[in-house]
Structure formats: structure tokens, C-alpha cells
Amino acid sequence: MSPLQRIAAFLRSPRGQQLVERGRRELAKPENQRRLRQLLTRLSRRR
């Protein structure tokens, strides 16, 4: 099984679904959105 297939299978599992939902909840928070934007800005400046 390729790594991508393993990841896809994990994301379909109950534990994977829990982690996806947790990620969605965390990304809904304004503070985390701000942090992510800052990270993307820093990464884009490196190029």
C-alpha cells in the first residue's frame, strides 16, 4: 500500500475522522487563523 493510500485509509477511520474534526474546530478559531496566515507569509517570503 502506498503512503498516500495509507493516509487516505486512516482519514476514513474513526480516529482519522476525530482528528479531522478537531482540526476543523481549531482552524475556526481566529487566533489560529492569524498564526497560519503569519506562517504562510513567512514561508512565501523565503522564495
Backbone as numpy.savetxt, mean C-alpha at the origin, in Angstrom:
# Nx Ny Nz CAx CAy CAz Cx Cy Cz
5.13 -21.51 -8.69 4.28 -20.33 -8.69 5.17 -19.09 -8.69
4.88 -18.14 -9.58 5.70 -16.94 -9.67 5.42 -16.04 -8.46
6.34 -15.13 -8.17 6.13 -14.21 -7.04 4.83 -13.41 -7.17
4.51 -12.96 -8.37 3.28 -12.19 -8.55 2.04 -13.04 -8.28
2.08 -14.30 -8.68 0.95 -15.19 -8.43 0.80 -15.43 -6.93
1.92 -15.56 -6.23 1.86 -15.76 -4.78 1.27 -14.55 -4.09
1.67 -13.34 -4.53 1.12 -12.11 -3.95 -0.38 -12.03 -4.21
-0.79 -12.32 -5.44 -2.22 -12.27 -5.78 -3.01 -13.26 -4.94
-2.47 -14.45 -4.75 -3.17 -15.45 -3.93 -3.27 -14.98 -2.48
-2.21 -14.38 -1.98 -2.24 -13.87 -0.61 -3.30 -12.77 -0.46
-3.35 -11.87 -1.44 -4.31 -10.78 -1.35 -5.75 -11.26 -1.41
-5.98 -12.43 -1.98 -7.34 -13.00 -2.01 -7.67 -13.75 -0.71
-6.65 -14.05 0.09 -6.86 -14.79 1.33 -7.50 -13.89 2.39
-8.08 -14.47 3.44 -8.66 -13.65 4.51 -7.65 -12.69 5.14
-6.43 -13.17 5.40 -5.40 -12.29 5.99 -5.03 -11.17 5.03
-4.94 -11.48 3.76 -4.63 -10.46 2.75 -5.72 -9.41 2.69
-6.97 -9.84 2.76 -8.09 -8.90 2.74 -8.06 -7.99 3.97
-7.67 -8.55 5.12 -7.56 -7.72 6.34 -6.50 -6.65 6.15
-5.37 -7.02 5.57 -4.29 -6.04 5.37 -4.69 -4.98 4.35
-5.39 -5.37 3.31 -5.86 -4.40 2.31 -6.81 -3.41 2.97
-7.72 -3.91 3.76 -8.68 -3.03 4.44 -7.98 -2.09 5.41
-7.01 -2.61 6.14 -6.24 -1.77 7.07 -5.50 -0.66 6.30
-4.92 -1.02 5.16 -4.23 -0.04 4.33 -5.17 1.05 3.86
-6.36 0.65 3.45 -7.35 1.65 3.01 -7.73 2.60 4.14
-7.92 2.05 5.34 -8.25 2.90 6.49 -7.12 3.87 6.80
-5.89 3.38 6.75 -4.74 4.25 7.05 -4.60 5.34 5.99
-4.82 5.01 4.72 -4.68 6.00 3.66 -5.79 7.04 3.69
-6.89 6.74 4.35 -7.98 7.70 4.45 -7.65 8.82 5.43
-6.62 8.63 6.26 -6.26 9.64 7.26 -5.44 10.75 6.61
-5.82 12.01 6.84 -5.12 13.15 6.22 -3.61 13.17 6.53
-3.23 12.81 7.73 -1.81 12.84 8.09 -1.01 11.86 7.22
-1.55 10.68 6.99 -0.86 9.70 6.17 -0.83 10.12 4.70
-1.87 10.80 4.25 -1.89 11.30 2.87 -0.79 12.35 2.70
-0.63 13.21 3.71 0.41 14.24 3.65 1.80 13.60 3.62
2.00 12.60 4.47 3.30 11.91 4.50 3.61 11.25 3.16
2.61 10.62 2.57 2.81 9.95 1.29 3.15 10.96 0.20
2.45 12.10 0.19 2.77 13.13 -0.80 4.19 13.63 -0.63
4.63 13.82 0.62 6.00 14.27 0.87 7.00 13.24 0.35
6.74 11.97 0.60 7.63 10.92 0.14 7.72 10.90 -1.38
6.58 10.99 -2.04 6.57 10.99 -3.50 7.30 12.21 -4.06
7.17 13.35 -3.40 7.88 14.55 -3.83 9.39 14.35 -3.72
9.82 13.80 -2.58 11.25 13.54 -2.40 11.79 12.57 -3.44
11.03 11.52 -3.70 11.47 10.52 -4.68 11.53 11.09 -6.09
10.57 11.95 -6.42 10.55 12.51 -7.77 11.68 13.52 -7.97
12.16 14.15 -6.91 13.27 15.10 -7.02 14.59 14.43 -7.33
14.72 13.17 -6.99 15.98 12.46 -7.19 16.30 12.23 -8.65
15.32 12.30 -9.49 15.55 11.99 -10.92 16.08 13.18 -11.67
